[in-house]
Amino acid sequence: MSKRVTLYNQAISQLASQYSAVTVDFFHTTIFTNTATLADDGNHPNAAGYDIITNIWLNASTQSLKRLRSNKK
């Protein structure tokens, strides 16, 4: 499965570059494997996991907005 995910992620990254889209890579994080960030079902994030996800998205969005603003100057 990891090989297939890697291939999908590569394809997504290529398309994102082509369209100047922002992507966020959760595959290389421990959010979905660390018991400290997983809900009791072992599949979904708990509150701590969602906090990390939120911060990752916030950082990606902030960086994207900074690039957009600098390109307009």
C-alpha positions in Angstrom: 0.0 0.0 0.0 2.8 2.4 0.8 4.2 2.1 -2.7 0.8 2.9 -4.2 0.4 5.9 -1.9 3.9 7.1 -2.9 2.9 6.9 -6.6 -0.4 8.7 -6.0 1.4 11.4 -4.0 4.0 11.9 -6.8 1.2 12.3 -9.4 -0.7 14.8 -7.1 2.5 16.8 -6.6 3.1 17.0 -10.3 -0.4 18.2 -11.0 -0.2 20.6 -8.1 3.0 22.1 -9.5 1.4 22.3 -13.0 -1.5 24.3 -11.6 0.4 26.2 -8.8 -1.8 24.4 -6.2 -0.7 23.8 -2.6 -0.5 20.3 -1.3 0.0 19.1 2.3 1.7 15.8 2.9 0.3 13.8 5.8 1.8 10.5 4.6 5.2 11.4 6.1 3.8 12.4 9.5 3.1 10.2 12.5 -0.5 11.6 13.1 -2.1 8.3 11.9 0.4 6.0 13.6 1.1 7.7 16.9 -1.3 6.6 19.7 -1.1 10.0 21.2 -2.8 11.6 18.2 -5.3 8.8 17.4 -8.8 8.2 18.6 -9.7 5.0 20.3 -10.7 3.4 17.0 -7.1 3.6 15.9 -8.0 5.1 12.5 -9.1 8.7 13.1 -7.2 11.6 14.8 -8.2 12.6 18.3 -8.3 16.3 19.4 -4.4 16.4 19.6 -4.2 15.0 16.1 -6.7 17.5 14.7 -4.7 20.3 16.4 -1.6 19.1 14.5 -3.5 18.8 11.2 -4.9 22.3 11.7 -1.5 23.7 12.3 -0.1 22.0 9.2 -2.9 23.4 7.0 -2.5 26.8 8.6 1.2 26.9 7.8 0.6 25.7 4.2 -2.1 28.3 3.7 0.0 31.1 5.2 2.9 30.2 3.0 0.7 30.1 -0.1 -0.8 33.5 0.7 2.6 35.0 1.2 3.7 33.7 -2.2 0.6 35.1 -3.8 1.1 38.5 -2.3 4.8 38.6 -3.2 3.9 37.7 -6.8 1.5 40.6 -7.1 4.1 43.2 -6.2 
